[in-house]
Amino acid sequence: MNTELFNTLENKIEQMLEEMELLRMEVTELREEKAQLDQEKAQLLAERQNWDQKLQGLLSRFDAVEG
């Protein structure tokens, strides 16, 4: 009986260790994905800033023509 309980406990521990390893791998993948998304966000913000500057330049030119 004790051997059976020990084997059951051993199996549960092995399953838990496997699950932990899978979760570690998932965390690693999610961190990599987040880093990529952060990089894309920074690029998009830079592009938006560029477009905002261009738009402000055009609006200034319109103001100059009207004035």
Rosetta blueprint (number, residue, H / E / L):
1 M L
2 N H
3 T H
4 E H
5 L H
6 F H
7 N H
8 T H
9 L H
10 E H
11 N H
12 K H
13 I H
14 E H
15 Q H
16 M H
17 L H
18 E H
19 E H
20 M H
21 E H
22 L H
23 L H
24 R H
25 M H
26 E H
27 V H
28 T H
29 E H
30 L H
31 R H
32 E H
33 E H
34 K H
35 A H
36 Q H
37 L H
38 D H
39 Q H
40 E H
41 K H
42 A H
43 Q H
44 L H
45 L H
46 A H
47 E H
48 R H
49 Q H
50 N H
51 W H
52 D H
53 Q H
54 K H
55 L H
56 Q H
57 G H
58 L H
59 L H
60 S H
61 R H
62 F H
63 D H
64 A H
65 V H
66 E H
67 G L
